[in-house]
Amino acid sequence: MLAASQYQELGAPASEPPWRPAVRALIEKLPEDDLGTATLALAIALGSNRPQLNLLPKEARPRTLSTGQLVTAATAGVTGLLAVALLAGQGYQQHRYAERLARAIRALDPEVKKTEALAAELSQKRQLLETIGSIENANIRPLGLLKELTERIPQEAWLRTFTMDKQGVEISGQATAANQLIPLLESSPSLERAEFTAPVTKAGDKEQFRIKAAWKTAAKPPEPVAKPPAPTPSPPRPPGAKAPGAGAPGR
């Protein structure tokens, strides 16, 4: 600290600063032998960390952030945290929704399987009804023909396929002598023009065959003779009326 004489040499008046009461109370407690140094130390201790007057060169000053920069950085950090929280919340909600949807699908799986089984059964029954309807419309009676074929075909022969349509019947299978089946089918009251549709092949001690036969055309019944129409009765005459065509009495 400069002495009072040195202040006078500078030509500037020197006086005690206008201390605040709290600061003055602290200065009074300082040692008297080195009051100037103690006052300077007290001023540094009580002064601001960032004094308005900074005598250091710009390149030697410590790098500090301004209040606006700190606010901007804090706002950006909060915004980033909010964005991350929003994305995490949406992902969690989608995950929960997917889990609920999977549980609902698993709960409905038995019902879906039952519905599919019913649909398949309904489709089979519909096809069966269509087949029965087509057979009835074609005036084909398969049960009677099957009974007839069972009676006519020998015991050692057996059928593998049996097909019926409007044109006729086609059967395939194995028999000891396949050529004997042709006259048996020809003698049927329902079939005619029996013939092999494929060459007869040997399979061990049996012969494999495929035979087709047409339906016999039934003769049409004679049409009934039309009867003459019955005479229409005349309406009753009232009492005392003359019969039509009766002449007048003679005079």
C-alpha positions in Angstrom: 0.0 0.0 0.0 1.2 3.5 -0.7 1.9 5.8 2.2 0.2 9.2 2.7 3.3 11.1 1.5 3.4 9.0 -1.7 -0.2 9.9 -2.3 0.7 13.5 -2.0 3.5 13.1 -4.5 0.9 11.8 -7.0 -1.0 15.0 -6.7 -4.3 13.3 -6.0 -6.3 13.7 -2.9 -6.4 10.5 -0.8 -9.1 9.8 1.7 -10.8 6.9 3.4 -13.4 5.2 1.2 -17.1 5.4 2.2 -17.2 2.0 4.0 -20.6 0.4 4.7 -21.3 -0.1 8.4 -20.8 -3.9 8.1 -17.5 -3.5 6.2 -16.3 -0.8 8.7 -17.0 -3.2 11.5 -14.8 -5.8 9.8 -12.0 -3.3 9.1 -11.9 -2.2 12.7 -11.0 -5.8 13.6 -8.0 -5.9 11.3 -4.4 -5.5 12.7 -3.1 -2.0 12.9 0.5 -2.8 11.9 -0.4 -3.9 8.3 -3.9 -2.3 7.8 -3.5 -1.7 4.1 -2.6 -5.2 3.2 -5.3 -6.6 5.5 -7.9 -4.2 3.9 -6.9 -5.3 0.4 -7.2 -9.0 1.4 -10.6 -8.3 3.0 -11.7 -6.5 -0.2 -10.7 -9.5 -2.3 -12.4 -11.9 0.0 -15.7 -9.9 0.0 -15.5 -8.9 -3.6 -17.2 -10.6 -6.6 -15.8 -13.7 -8.2 -16.3 -12.0 -11.6 -15.3 -8.4 -11.2 -16.4 -5.9 -13.8 -12.8 -4.7 -14.2 -10.6 -7.5 -15.6 -7.1 -6.4 -16.3 -5.9 -9.8 -17.7 -5.4 -10.0 -21.5 -8.2 -11.6 -23.4 -6.2 -14.7 -24.4 -5.2 -15.3 -20.7 -8.6 -15.0 -19.3 -10.3 -18.3 -18.2 -13.1 -19.5 -20.5 -16.4 -18.9 -18.9 -20.1 -19.1 -20.1 -22.4 -16.2 -20.0 -25.8 -16.4 -18.4 -27.6 -16.5 -21.7 -25.4 -19.4 -22.9 -26.0 -21.2 -19.6 -29.8 -20.8 -20.0 -29.6 -21.9 -23.7 -27.6 -25.0 -22.8 -30.0 -25.8 -19.9 -33.0 -25.4 -22.2 -31.5 -27.6 -24.9 -30.7 -30.3 -22.3 -34.2 -30.2 -20.9 -35.6 -30.4 -24.5 -33.4 -33.4 -25.3 -34.5 -35.2 -22.1 -38.1 -34.5 -22.9 -37.7 -35.8 -26.4 -36.0 -39.0 -25.1 -38.7 -39.4 -22.5 -41.4 -39.0 -25.2 -39.9 -41.5 -27.5 -39.4 -44.0 -24.6 -43.1 -43.4 -23.5 -44.4 -44.0 -27.1 -42.2 -47.2 -27.4 -43.5 -48.5 -24.1 -47.1 -47.8 -25.1 -46.7 -49.6 -28.4 -45.0 -52.5 -26.6 -47.9 -52.7 -24.1 -50.5 -52.5 -27.0 -48.7 -55.2 -28.9 -48.7 -57.4 -25.8 -52.5 -56.9 -25.2 -53.1 -57.6 -28.9 -51.1 -60.8 -28.7 -53.0 -61.9 -25.6 -56.3 -61.2 -27.3 -55.2 -63.2 -30.4 -54.2 -66.1 -28.2 -57.5 -66.0 -26.4 -59.4 -66.0 -29.7 -57.3 -68.8 -31.2 -59.5 -71.7 -30.0 -62.6 -70.0 -31.3 -60.9 -69.3 -34.6 -60.0 -73.0 -34.9 -63.5 -74.0 -34.1 -64.9 -71.6 -36.7 -62.4 -72.9 -39.3 -63.4 -76.5 -38.5 -67.1 -75.6 -38.8 -66.5 -73.8 -42.1 -64.6 -76.9 -43.4 -67.4 -79.2 -42.3 -70.0 -76.9 -43.8 -68.1 -76.8 -47.1 -68.0 -80.6 -47.2 -71.7 -80.9 -46.4 -72.5 -78.3 -49.1 -70.5 -80.3 -51.6 -72.3 -83.4 -50.5 -75.6 -81.7 -50.9 -74.6 -80.4 -54.4 -73.5 -83.9 -55.4 -76.8 -85.5 -54.1 -78.8 -82.7 -55.9 -77.0 -83.3 -59.1 -77.5 -87.1 -58.9 -81.2 -86.5 -58.1 -81.6 -84.1 -61.0 -79.9 -86.6 -63.3 -82.3 -89.3 -62.1 -79.4 -91.5 -61.0 -79.9 -94.0 -58.2 -76.4 -95.1 -57.0 -77.5 -97.3 -54.2 -79.6 -99.6 -56.4 -76.7 -99.9 -58.9 -74.2 -100.6 -56.2 -76.4 -103.4 -54.9 -76.7 -104.8 -58.4 -73.0 -104.6 -59.1 -72.3 -106.3 -55.7 -74.6 -109.2 -56.7 -73.2 -109.5 -60.3 -69.5 -109.1 -59.8 -67.7 -112.3 -58.6 -66.5 -112.6 -55.1 -62.8 -112.8 -56.1 -63.1 -109.4 -57.8 -63.1 -106.1 -56.0 -63.6 -102.5 -57.1 -61.1 -99.6 -56.5 -63.0 -96.7 -58.0 -66.7 -96.2 -58.9 -67.8 -93.2 -60.9 -71.3 -92.2 -62.0 -72.5 -89.4 -64.2 -75.3 -88.7 -66.7 -73.6 -90.7 -69.5 -72.9 -93.9 -67.5 -70.7 -95.7 -65.0 -67.0 -96.3 -64.9 -65.4 -98.8 -62.5 -61.8 -100.0 -61.9 -60.3 -102.7 -59.8 -58.9 -106.2 -60.0 -60.4 -109.6 -60.9 -59.2 -113.0 -61.7 -60.7 -112.8 -65.3 -61.5 -109.3 -66.2 -63.1 -110.2 -69.6 -65.8 -112.0 -67.8 -67.1 -108.8 -66.3 -68.2 -107.4 -69.7 -71.1 -109.8 -70.3 -72.1 -109.5 -66.7 -72.5 -105.7 -67.1 -74.1 -106.1 -70.5 -76.8 -108.3 -68.9 -77.7 -105.6 -66.4 -81.1 -104.0 -66.9 -79.5 -100.6 -66.2 -76.3 -100.7 -68.3 -75.3 -101.4 -71.9 -72.3 -101.0 -74.2 -69.7 -102.1 -71.6 -66.1 -101.9 -72.8 -62.6 -101.6 -71.5 -61.2 -98.0 -71.4 -57.6 -99.1 -70.7 -55.6 -102.2 -71.5 -55.9 -105.0 -68.9 -52.6 -105.4 -67.0 -51.4 -108.3 -64.8 -50.8 -107.7 -61.1 -49.7 -111.0 -59.6 -52.6 -113.5 -59.9 -55.1 -110.7 -60.6 -55.9 -108.5 -63.7 -56.3 -104.8 -63.3 -59.2 -103.4 -65.4 -61.1 -100.2 -66.1 -64.5 -100.6 -67.6 -67.1 -98.0 -68.8 -70.8 -98.7 -69.5 -73.6 -96.5 -70.6 -77.1 -96.2 -69.2 -79.8 -98.0 -71.0 -82.5 -95.7 -72.5 -85.8 -96.7 -71.0 -88.8 -97.0 -73.4 -91.3 -94.3 -72.9 -94.7 -95.5 -71.6 -97.6 -95.1 -74.1 -99.5 -91.9 -73.9 -103.1 -92.4 -72.5 -106.0 -92.1 -75.0 -107.9 -88.9 -74.5 -111.5 -89.6 -73.4 -114.4 -87.7 -75.0 -115.8 -84.9 -72.7 -118.9 -85.8 -70.7 -122.1 -84.1 -71.8 -123.1 -81.1 -69.9 -126.4 -81.6 -68.0 -129.2 -79.1 -68.9 -130.4 -76.8 -66.2 -133.7 -77.8 -64.4 -136.9 -76.4 -65.7 -139.4 -74.6 -63.4 -142.8 -76.4 -62.9 -145.4 -75.8 -65.7 -142.7 -74.8 -68.3 -142.8 -76.5 -71.7 -140.0 -78.6 -72.9 -138.0 -77.0 -75.6 -139.2 -78.1 -79.1 -142.7 -79.1 -77.9 -145.4 -78.1 -80.4 -148.6 -76.3 -79.6 -151.7 -78.5 -78.8 -154.2 -79.1 -81.7 -157.4 -77.2 -82.0 
